[in-house]
Amino acid sequence: MNAIPTTTLWRPTGPAELELVRESGWTAWPARLPDQPIFYPVLNEDYAIKIARDWNVPASGVGYVTRFRIETEFVIRYPVRQAGGRTILELWVPAAELVEFNRHIVGPIEVVHEFH
């Protein structure tokens, strides 16, 4: 059996987005709002923790860090963007491509940290 190579990504999120992920059966990210043209998962857990703790908690009282795997062959089409320091790395997925992006998620989206 040949396993599909995957890349692990993290996504800091608030309670509203997490509820939509839960409603998908932990298999998909929800459509972006009109003022959100980019879906940006991040490439390392520490950066996701910082966003969830420092931005999501003040904004909504709780912040979550999720982890998911995606097919490497698919995800390499998206350039890595440096959003600040060397380890502050994101993928920028156009909102219009999110349905296709979701089709390449392997396994469930998991909550790995929660901050209040």
C-alpha positions as CSV (number, residue, x, y, z in Angstrom):
1,M,0.0,0.0,0.0
2,N,1.4,3.4,-1.0
3,A,0.6,6.2,1.4
4,I,0.0,9.6,-0.2
5,P,2.8,12.0,1.0
6,T,1.3,14.8,3.2
7,T,2.3,18.1,4.6
8,T,1.1,19.1,8.1
9,L,-0.3,22.6,8.5
10,W,-1.8,24.5,11.4
11,R,-4.6,27.0,11.5
12,P,-5.3,29.4,14.4
13,T,-9.1,29.9,14.7
14,G,-11.8,31.4,16.8
15,P,-15.0,29.7,18.0
16,A,-17.2,30.7,15.0
17,E,-14.9,29.2,12.4
18,L,-14.3,26.1,14.6
19,E,-18.0,25.5,14.8
20,L,-18.2,25.4,11.0
21,V,-15.3,23.0,10.8
22,R,-17.2,20.8,13.4
23,E,-20.3,20.9,11.3
24,S,-18.3,19.7,8.3
25,G,-17.4,16.5,10.3
26,W,-13.9,17.9,10.8
27,T,-13.1,17.6,7.1
28,A,-13.3,21.1,5.6
29,W,-12.6,24.7,6.1
30,P,-15.6,27.0,5.7
31,A,-16.0,29.5,2.8
32,R,-14.3,32.8,3.5
33,L,-16.3,35.9,4.2
34,P,-16.5,38.6,1.5
35,D,-13.7,40.6,3.2
36,Q,-11.5,37.5,3.5
37,P,-10.0,36.9,0.0
38,I,-7.3,34.6,1.4
39,F,-7.3,31.5,3.5
40,Y,-3.9,31.2,5.3
41,P,-2.9,28.1,7.2
42,V,0.5,28.4,8.8
43,L,3.6,26.2,8.5
44,N,4.5,25.9,12.2
45,E,2.8,25.2,15.4
46,D,4.5,28.0,17.4
47,Y,3.2,30.7,15.1
48,A,-0.3,29.2,15.2
49,I,-0.2,29.3,19.0
50,K,0.9,32.9,19.0
51,I,-2.0,34.0,16.8
52,A,-4.6,31.9,18.7
53,R,-3.4,33.1,22.1
54,D,-2.6,36.7,21.3
55,W,-5.2,37.6,18.7
56,N,-8.1,35.2,18.9
57,V,-8.5,35.2,22.7
58,P,-8.8,39.0,22.9
59,A,-11.2,39.1,19.9
60,S,-13.5,36.3,21.0
61,G,-12.5,35.0,24.5
62,V,-11.1,31.8,23.1
63,G,-8.5,30.7,20.6
64,Y,-7.9,27.3,19.1
65,V,-5.0,25.8,17.2
66,T,-5.9,23.2,14.7
67,R,-3.7,20.8,12.8
68,F,-4.4,19.0,9.6
69,R,-2.6,17.2,6.8
70,I,-2.9,17.9,3.1
71,E,-1.6,16.1,0.0
72,T,1.9,17.5,-0.5
73,E,1.7,17.2,-4.3
74,F,-1.4,19.5,-4.3
75,V,-0.3,22.0,-1.7
76,I,3.1,22.8,-3.2
77,R,1.2,25.0,-5.8
78,Y,0.8,27.6,-3.1
79,P,3.8,29.8,-2.3
80,V,5.1,30.1,1.2
81,R,4.8,33.7,2.4
82,Q,6.9,35.2,5.1
83,A,4.6,37.3,7.3
84,G,7.3,38.7,9.6
85,G,10.2,36.8,11.1
86,R,11.9,33.8,9.7
87,T,9.5,31.3,11.3
88,I,6.3,33.3,10.6
89,L,5.3,31.4,7.5
90,E,1.9,31.1,5.8
91,L,0.4,29.6,2.7
92,W,-1.9,32.0,0.9
93,V,-4.8,30.1,-0.6
94,P,-7.2,32.2,-2.7
95,A,-10.8,32.0,-1.2
96,A,-12.1,30.9,-4.6
97,E,-9.8,27.7,-4.4
98,L,-10.9,26.6,-0.9
99,V,-13.3,24.0,-2.0
100,E,-10.6,22.3,-4.1
101,F,-8.1,22.8,-1.2
102,N,-10.5,21.0,1.1
103,R,-10.7,18.0,-1.2
104,H,-7.1,17.3,-0.6
105,I,-7.2,17.3,3.2
106,V,-6.1,13.9,4.4
107,G,-7.8,12.7,7.7
108,P,-9.6,14.9,10.2
109,I,-8.9,18.5,11.2
110,E,-7.9,18.3,14.9
111,V,-7.9,20.8,17.7
112,V,-4.4,20.6,19.4
113,H,-4.5,23.7,21.7
114,E,-7.2,25.8,23.3
115,F,-6.6,29.2,25.0
116,H,-8.9,31.3,27.2
